[in-house]
């Protein structure tokens, strides 16, 4: 097991801890498991992607996630066969979803571009199961133990049409105006610390390849910064992983699970938010490297 410490105390931890009784400081606030970019399919290895092995890799992660409050997968959950057959892709999706739901608790999905490579969003959502009121939604929010989580869907074309059956250029991902207005409302109404989940990267300013970033991230990031509530953005899509920070917000891009052969290689993590000081600790497993970051307080 590897451990990564990566985020921050909000106002010295006061925002996170002020409403909590002193006896609660002995325990972590919450723990959740994270996986991304499984690309599961029954097809041969290509460009170092071991499609079949993602089922075994995910099972290893699920076995480690016992005791977590929930699990989130950050997109590109499944892939497709060489013929781009929708029925086959849905079978792949059913198979890998069955493994994920074996967690036995709350599970949340973030849509990735490959999730609509030959099927629609509606089909993906019908064959997966988000917890509670998030079921059937591609973007949504939920609360857990004093933290607000916001899940974004950047799988839209520039004209606002949703990704559907491969009608897109994966290097051009947009969050449409309607969703941006929804995000604005969510941030304005929240009185809790916020963590954002998104498949494509929002930190366009960080030196990451622009093709893996949300194309209109410049419209989104100022909302996060102006809210004063967002502690972190947790992302996938860029298989090698990435990290950046700006104006008190930390952007962590997780390494893809699909890359390289199991059991020597895998990638998953457990995120813990500390009750006392608001620090977020990422425990990385296998290829999910350790990192300790000591940001300034704000």
Backbone torsions as a table, in degrees:
resi	resn	phi	psi	omega
1	UNK	NA	139.8	175.9
2	UNK	-118.0	154.8	-176.9
3	UNK	-126.9	138.5	177.7
4	UNK	-128.1	126.6	175.2
5	UNK	-104.7	127.5	-173.0
6	UNK	-142.1	9.1	175.4
7	UNK	-154.3	178.5	-120.1
8	UNK	-111.5	161.2	167.4
9	UNK	-103.7	124.8	177.2
10	UNK	-85.9	117.0	-177.0
11	UNK	49.9	49.4	179.2
12	UNK	67.7	18.4	178.8
13	UNK	91.0	-3.5	-174.2
14	UNK	-65.6	-38.7	-178.3
15	UNK	-62.2	-37.0	-178.0
16	UNK	-79.9	-36.7	-165.0
17	UNK	-105.3	-13.8	-168.9
18	UNK	-62.3	-31.5	-176.4
19	UNK	-91.6	3.0	-174.7
20	UNK	-98.7	139.3	175.6
21	UNK	-64.5	151.1	-175.8
22	UNK	-58.6	-35.6	-177.2
23	UNK	-66.6	-19.0	-178.7
24	UNK	-77.1	-13.2	-175.9
25	UNK	-66.8	-15.0	-178.1
26	UNK	-73.9	-15.3	-173.4
27	UNK	-118.5	151.6	173.7
28	UNK	-66.7	151.4	179.4
29	UNK	-66.6	-51.2	176.2
30	UNK	-162.1	162.7	178.6
31	UNK	-134.8	136.1	175.1
32	UNK	-140.7	148.5	179.0
33	UNK	-90.6	148.1	-179.4
34	UNK	-134.5	134.3	170.6
35	UNK	-135.7	158.0	177.3
36	UNK	-154.8	153.7	171.3
37	UNK	52.8	60.8	176.6
38	UNK	-79.6	-35.2	179.5
39	UNK	50.3	39.6	-174.8
40	UNK	-64.6	132.7	174.8
41	UNK	-164.2	154.3	173.9
42	UNK	-89.7	78.6	179.7
43	UNK	-147.9	163.7	-175.9
44	UNK	-72.2	156.8	178.0
45	UNK	-59.6	141.4	174.5
46	UNK	-150.9	143.2	-178.7
47	UNK	40.4	47.0	176.8
48	UNK	66.8	17.4	176.4
49	UNK	-102.9	116.6	-177.3
50	UNK	-99.4	82.3	-170.0
51	UNK	-58.0	-47.8	-176.5
52	UNK	-63.6	-35.8	-172.9
53	UNK	-72.4	-10.4	179.9
54	UNK	-61.6	-27.7	177.4
55	UNK	-65.1	-44.5	177.9
56	UNK	-67.1	-40.0	-179.9
57	UNK	-63.6	-43.0	179.2
58	UNK	-65.1	-40.0	178.8
59	UNK	-61.0	-39.3	176.5
60	UNK	-60.4	-40.1	178.4
61	UNK	-67.1	-45.8	-179.9
62	UNK	-58.9	-40.0	178.3
63	UNK	-61.3	-29.1	-179.2
64	UNK	-86.3	-18.6	-171.7
65	UNK	-85.1	5.5	178.4
66	UNK	-55.0	133.2	-178.7
67	UNK	90.7	-8.3	176.5
68	UNK	-72.5	150.1	178.6
69	UNK	-70.9	-33.2	176.2
70	UNK	-163.4	171.5	175.4
71	UNK	-127.4	138.6	176.1
72	UNK	-124.7	133.7	171.9
73	UNK	-108.8	135.2	-166.1
74	UNK	-95.9	17.0	172.9
75	UNK	109.5	168.8	-169.6
76	UNK	52.1	51.2	-175.7
77	UNK	-70.7	-37.6	-179.4
78	UNK	-132.7	170.5	177.0
79	UNK	-127.8	-155.8	-178.2
80	UNK	-140.3	170.1	176.7
81	UNK	-84.0	176.9	-175.4
82	UNK	-65.5	-20.9	-179.4
83	UNK	-93.9	0.5	179.3
84	UNK	57.8	42.3	-176.4
85	UNK	-82.4	119.4	-177.6
86	UNK	-61.1	-40.5	-178.6
87	UNK	-63.6	-39.8	177.8
88	UNK	-67.0	-41.2	178.5
89	UNK	-61.5	-39.2	178.4
90	UNK	-67.2	-33.6	175.9
91	UNK	-65.6	-43.4	176.0
92	UNK	-57.7	-43.3	-178.6
93	UNK	-62.9	-43.7	178.7
94	UNK	-61.4	-39.7	-177.6
95	UNK	-66.2	-45.8	-176.9
96	UNK	-76.4	-30.7	175.8
97	UNK	-64.4	-35.8	178.2
98	UNK	-61.3	-39.1	177.8
99	UNK	-66.9	-45.2	-178.9
100	UNK	-61.9	-43.9	-179.5
101	UNK	-68.5	-13.1	173.7
102	UNK	-63.9	-12.1	173.3
103	UNK	-56.2	-36.5	175.9
104	UNK	84.4	4.3	179.0
105	UNK	-131.9	-155.3	-178.4
106	UNK	-70.0	130.7	178.7
107	UNK	-128.1	139.5	179.1
108	UNK	-131.3	140.5	178.7
109	UNK	-109.8	141.6	168.4
110	UNK	-113.4	130.3	-177.2
111	UNK	-75.9	134.9	173.5
112	UNK	-115.8	165.5	-175.3
113	UNK	-60.8	-38.8	-179.1
114	UNK	-69.2	-15.9	177.4
115	UNK	-69.6	-16.7	176.2
116	UNK	-118.5	26.2	-176.3
117	UNK	-66.4	-33.1	176.3
118	UNK	-143.9	11.2	173.8
119	UNK	-130.4	173.6	179.3
120	UNK	-94.6	166.3	174.1
121	UNK	-60.7	-40.8	-179.0
122	UNK	-60.1	-41.1	178.8
123	UNK	-66.8	-42.2	177.4
124	UNK	-58.8	-46.7	-176.6
125	UNK	-69.0	-29.7	177.0
126	UNK	-71.1	-25.9	-176.5
127	UNK	-101.6	6.5	175.3
128	UNK	-129.6	168.8	-176.2
129	UNK	-139.0	106.8	170.5
130	UNK	-80.8	155.3	-179.6
131	UNK	-74.8	146.2	169.7
132	UNK	57.0	-137.5	-175.5
133	UNK	-73.0	-6.3	177.5
134	UNK	-80.0	-9.1	-176.4
135	UNK	-61.6	131.4	178.0
136	UNK	82.2	5.1	-177.6
137	UNK	-111.1	145.2	178.0
138	UNK	-93.9	-24.5	169.0
139	UNK	-136.9	143.2	-169.4
140	UNK	-172.1	173.8	175.0
141	UNK	-134.3	159.3	175.5
142	UNK	-154.4	154.2	179.3
143	UNK	-109.7	147.9	176.8
144	UNK	-153.9	116.8	173.4
145	UNK	50.8	48.4	173.5
146	UNK	84.2	9.1	178.0
147	UNK	-124.8	141.4	176.4
148	UNK	-100.1	127.3	176.5
149	UNK	-109.5	131.6	-180.0
150	UNK	-121.2	123.2	179.7
151	UNK	-103.4	123.4	-179.1
152	UNK	-104.0	153.3	175.3
153	UNK	-121.7	108.9	-179.9
154	UNK	-101.8	18.3	-175.6
155	UNK	-93.9	67.6	177.5
156	UNK	-135.0	150.8	172.6
157	UNK	-80.4	168.8	-176.2
158	UNK	-61.0	-30.0	179.3
159	UNK	-83.5	5.5	176.7
160	UNK	91.3	-5.1	177.8
161	UNK	-73.7	141.6	-178.5
162	UNK	-75.2	149.9	170.2
163	UNK	-56.1	133.9	-178.0
164	UNK	-159.7	119.1	174.2
165	UNK	51.1	42.8	173.0
166	UNK	78.2	18.5	-177.9
167	UNK	-84.0	36.9	-170.9
168	UNK	-145.8	163.2	168.8
169	UNK	-104.3	113.5	-172.6
170	UNK	-61.4	-17.6	178.7
171	UNK	-83.7	-0.4	-177.8
172	UNK	-128.1	82.6	-178.9
173	UNK	-106.3	133.4	-177.2
174	UNK	-128.1	147.9	167.0
175	UNK	-99.7	118.2	-173.2
176	UNK	-72.3	163.1	-175.7
177	UNK	-58.6	-40.2	179.4
178	UNK	-59.4	-41.6	178.7
179	UNK	-70.7	-36.4	177.2
180	UNK	-62.3	-42.1	177.6
181	UNK	-64.7	-38.5	175.2
182	UNK	-61.8	-44.5	178.2
183	UNK	-60.6	-44.1	178.8
184	UNK	-56.6	-45.2	179.8
185	UNK	-64.2	-42.1	179.1
186	UNK	-61.4	-43.4	-178.7
187	UNK	-69.4	-38.6	-179.6
188	UNK	-68.2	-31.9	-176.3
189	UNK	-87.4	-13.9	-176.4
190	UNK	-81.0	134.7	172.2
191	UNK	-110.1	12.8	-177.0
192	UNK	-116.2	159.6	170.8
193	UNK	-59.6	148.3	-174.1
194	UNK	-122.7	138.0	169.3
195	UNK	-121.3	131.6	-177.8
196	UNK	-102.3	138.3	169.8
197	UNK	-114.8	135.2	176.3
198	UNK	-152.2	148.6	177.2
199	UNK	-75.8	-61.7	178.7
200	UNK	-73.1	159.1	-172.2
201	UNK	-82.9	142.0	176.3
202	UNK	-97.9	-19.4	-175.3
203	UNK	-84.7	67.3	179.4
204	UNK	-60.9	-22.1	-174.7
205	UNK	-84.5	-1.6	-164.7
206	UNK	-96.5	1.4	-175.8
207	UNK	91.3	-0.9	175.0
208	UNK	-67.9	152.1	177.7
209	UNK	-57.0	131.4	-176.7
210	UNK	-63.2	-25.8	-178.7
211	UNK	-68.0	-18.1	178.1
212	UNK	-100.5	1.7	-179.7
213	UNK	-99.3	153.6	173.3
214	UNK	-61.6	127.3	-171.6
215	UNK	-64.4	-30.8	177.8
216	UNK	-110.4	35.1	178.9
217	UNK	-60.6	-25.6	179.4
218	UNK	-63.1	-21.1	175.9
219	UNK	-85.7	-21.1	-173.1
220	UNK	-95.2	-46.1	-174.2
221	UNK	-58.3	-41.2	177.5
222	UNK	-58.5	-32.8	176.9
223	UNK	-63.8	-40.8	179.0
224	UNK	-64.8	-43.4	-177.0
225	UNK	-70.4	-39.2	-178.4
226	UNK	-70.1	-25.2	-177.2
227	UNK	-67.7	-30.9	-177.0
228	UNK	70.3	10.1	-176.3
229	UNK	-113.9	-20.1	-171.8
230	UNK	-81.9	119.8	178.4
231	UNK	-91.5	-36.6	-172.1
232	UNK	-153.8	152.4	169.6
233	UNK	-121.2	123.4	-177.9
234	UNK	-112.2	125.4	-166.0
235	UNK	-134.2	169.0	173.5
236	UNK	-129.1	-140.1	169.1
237	UNK	77.9	-49.6	-179.4
238	UNK	-88.1	101.2	-164.8
239	UNK	-62.0	-25.6	-178.5
240	UNK	-80.9	-11.6	-177.6
241	UNK	84.2	164.8	-176.1
242	UNK	-168.9	159.8	174.0
243	UNK	-148.9	140.8	172.5
244	UNK	-155.7	169.7	172.4
245	UNK	-147.3	150.9	174.9
246	UNK	-157.3	133.2	175.9
247	UNK	49.8	44.3	173.3
248	UNK	83.1	-1.6	178.8
249	UNK	-107.8	134.7	-176.9
250	UNK	-108.3	132.9	-176.0
251	UNK	-115.5	112.5	-179.7
252	UNK	-115.9	121.5	176.6
253	UNK	-105.4	121.9	-173.8
254	UNK	-84.1	143.8	175.4
255	UNK	-64.8	146.2	-178.1
256	UNK	-70.8	144.1	175.7
257	UNK	-74.5	-30.4	-170.9
258	UNK	-65.7	-26.8	-170.0
259	UNK	-73.2	132.3	172.2
260	UNK	72.7	163.9	-167.5
261	UNK	-85.3	141.5	173.5
262	UNK	-86.5	145.4	9.3
263	UNK	-93.0	-0.9	-178.9
264	UNK	-64.3	-28.8	-175.0
265	UNK	-128.7	145.2	175.2
266	UNK	-168.3	172.7	176.3
267	UNK	-157.9	118.3	173.7
268	UNK	-160.4	169.2	-173.5
269	UNK	-151.5	156.9	169.2
270	UNK	-117.7	126.6	179.9
271	UNK	-103.7	129.3	178.6
272	UNK	-120.5	132.2	174.7
273	UNK	-107.4	120.9	-174.9
274	UNK	-78.1	134.7	-179.2
275	UNK	-64.0	-36.8	-168.5
276	UNK	-76.4	-43.2	-170.0
277	UNK	-127.2	3.4	178.2
278	UNK	77.8	3.2	-179.2
279	UNK	-67.5	137.1	176.4
280	UNK	-102.8	125.0	180.0
281	UNK	-113.3	126.5	176.5
282	UNK	-105.8	118.1	175.2
283	UNK	-95.7	108.4	-178.9
284	UNK	-91.5	141.3	179.9
285	UNK	-115.6	144.6	178.7
286	UNK	58.4	-116.2	-174.9
287	UNK	-82.2	-0.1	177.0
288	UNK	-81.4	98.0	-167.0
289	UNK	-69.5	160.0	173.5
290	UNK	-74.3	147.4	172.0
291	UNK	-156.6	133.5	174.3
292	UNK	-119.0	124.7	-177.3
293	UNK	-125.6	132.9	-178.7
294	UNK	-117.5	83.9	-178.0
295	UNK	-75.3	158.6	173.9
296	UNK	-67.2	150.5	175.3
297	UNK	-75.6	153.7	175.0
298	UNK	-147.6	NA	NA
